[in-house]
Amino acid sequence: MKRNIRIRMSIGLVIVLVASYFGWHQFQTLGAETPSIESIKLNNGMNVKFQTKGEQIEIYKNKRWQPFFAKGVNLGATTPGHDPGELATDEKTLLRWFDQIQHMGANVIRVYTIHNPIFYEALVQYNQLHKEDPLYFIQGVWSPEEQMLKHYDGLSSDSVAAFKKEIIYAVGAVYGDTTIPEEKGKASGTYKVNASPYLLGWSIGTEWDPELVNNTDKVHKGMPPFQGSYFKAKANATPFESMLAEMLNTLATFESKEGWQHPLTFTNWVTTDPLKHPGEIEREEDLVSVDAANIQPTNWQAGYFASFHAYPYYPDFFRFDKTLTHVKNDKGQVDTYKAYLQQLKQHFKGMPVMITEFGVPSSLGVGHITGLGRNQGGHTEQEQGKIDADLYHQIVQEKYAGAIVFEWQDEWFKKAWNTLDYEMPANRRKDWLNVLSNEEQFGVDGFYSSKDGPLKIDGNIDDWKQIMDKKQFNPNVPGWKNMLVTHDEAYLYIAAELDHPFNPGKETLYIGTDTVKGGNRHAKELGNRKLNEGLETLVSIGKQSQITMASNYDFNTRQWGVFKGNFPVNSAYIKDDSGIFTPWKLIIDKKSKPPMEVRYRPYKDIRVGNLRRGTTDPADPNYNSLAMWQAKGNIVEMRIPWMLLGFSDPSSLDAINYSNEGNQLHVENVGGIRLVPWMVDGQTNQVKGLGDGKSIVDVSKMPMYTWQPWDQVNFQERLKKSYGIMQQAFQETPQTTN
C-alpha cells in the first residue's frame, strides 16, 4: 500500500510539471475558429453533438436526438516509403480520400493516434463544403507502449505521465490550440484549426499486452479504485482498469475546459476481452480481462461506450472453441464470429459496443486460418470485399453501435509475425511491398508497386515498350527467342518470348535463380544436367505453376524446423546440393503443448509459392490481384514476389544466405539475380537447353539481372475491387433511424 502512495505522489508531481510546461491557458482556446455545426448546450454549459443512450450512439440533428450507427474506416498516417509520423499526407490527397470515403457510404473516420495538423485542417475544409452531411471522426490516443513494457507496469510513474501527456496533446490537436514538438514516429507541428465539432468520440489506448495487464494487476493488487470528477472505477475494478479510468478522467477534464463533451471509450481487443474462452490453446490469449463495464462516467453526459478490435481469425479459439459452434448465420453456416459477437454484446447489455477494427487483407501471404474462409490473407481483392462485407453484416445484425473496417489504405511499414524474421533490415520494410506479409494490404484503397498497373500480366508485351529500365537477354535456350526482365518495389517481372505457342499442359518452362553461394547444382527438374553453381529458387510454369526452394535454403524449414524444433527435419534436406526443391511455405500454427500452453496443438504451415494464372489488368472482368503469370500465344509473362526469390530487402539488394550461425538467418548484399532458363517436354521429360548433359553448365554465362538500390519509393494508388463491395454494404445501412 505504501508503494502505491509513493507512486501516486510521484504521478502527482509529474502531472504538475506537465501542466506547468503546457500552461493551463493553452486549453482556453488560442483563437482557433470553431466551425458552425448543429449541437445542443447542456445545463452545465457544455456543448454536445453525440451522446450514448442505452445501447446506441445518438446524434443531435434537426433539433432532436436520433440513433446514429457509425460505419467507417480506420485511416492510417502514412504512405509507402515512410514510417508513421515521418511525413504528412498532403492536403490534396486527404481531400480526395475524404470524398472517396464518404462516397463509399462511410460516415466516420477513425484515427488511432494524433495525425499531423494537415489532417485536421483538411477535414474541417472538407466538411465546410459538405455542411449538410459532414464526415465525422473518432480520435484515438496512442498509449505509451515503450514505457509500459519497460517494467510491464501500466501504472509506473513514467507510463502514467507519458499517457497523460499524449492525452493533453490529443485534446490540443483536435481543438487546434497546441504545438507538438518533433519526436520520431509521431505527429508534430502547430495545430490551429478546431475540428472538435466533427468529433464523434475519443478512444484511448491500444491493443493491450496481456502480460502487461496481468503484471500491473499483480504489482498494484489491493489499490483503491480510482475516483475522478468525471470517471471512476467501480469497486471490483482491477488496477489496470483503474488506470484507464484515470486516463479517461484526464481526457474529460481537459476537454471540458474547451466547453465540449464527447462520448469516450478505450481500445480493447479479443485477447483481453472480459469473456472466458474454453477452446483457447495459448494461455496468454485468455490470461486476463480488461472490462469496460468496470468503469463508469460520473459527470459526463456525453456518455461512455465499449469498443473492440475483433477479427474472425485471431485468437485461435475462433477455430477450436466448441462453445461458439451453436450459432448459424443467415446462410445456415456455423459462424463462430457471429457467436462471439452475441456473447460480447450480452456481456455489455445496456451499454453501447462498437467494433472499431475488423477485416481481412488482400495479401498473397497468410497469417492465420479460420472457418468460412475468413483467413488472415490469401484473398483476391474481390474475396477481401465479400468477407469484409459479410463481417460488417454480422456486426449490424447483432445491433452493435458501429462497425469500422480496417483499413482505408495499405501500409507497407507493417510487420507480420510469420515474415518479420525474413525482412532484414527491418527499418527498410517501408521501402518495398512484401506481398507475403499479411499485414501490409488490409486497405480498400490500394498502394501498389510502381509497375503494377502500367505493366499488366496478361500475356501481351506491348506495354513493355514504355518500360525504360527493362533489360533484354538472349537466353540461348532451344525454344526461347527472347527474355525481357524488369522490377519494381514488389516483384521481378519476366516476359519470355518463345518460338512456338506455349502449351502448359504439354511442357514446363523453368527459370532457376542464383543469388548467393550454395544451392542445388543438380535436381530431377534438371534431368541429367549439372551446374557449376547452385540454384536457390526455381520458378516452374506449366501444369503446376509454382516457385520452390533448394531444401537447405528453405526459410520455413530452417527457422521453424532446424532452429525452433517445431517439426523433425530430414537430414538429407539440409545438405548442400541436396537436389531437392521444396514448396515455399509459411507457418500458421506454432507447435504448442502443456504446460507452456493449455493443450497440444501441432505445427501447421501453408503453401504460398503456388503461382496463379490470370490477368492483373484492373479493367478486365477477370482481374485477379493475386495472378502471377499469364500466357498468350508464344508469350509467357510473369511476376515473382521478392521474398519468394530469397530477398530480405530488394531495395538494398540484400538476400538471405545459407548461414545458420547462432540459430538465426543471415543476409548478404548481392550483385543481382542470375537467371537460368530451360524447358522440359511434358511427355518425354526431355530437357531443352543447358547443353546436352555431357559437360557441367557454367552458370556465370547465364543472364544476370542487376538493378540500383533505391531510397526513393514510387507506387501506384487505386481503389481495390473490395471498395465497391463495401460501398454497397455501407449504403444498405442507414446512418440514422428517423
Disulfide bonds with the S-S distance in Angstrom:
none
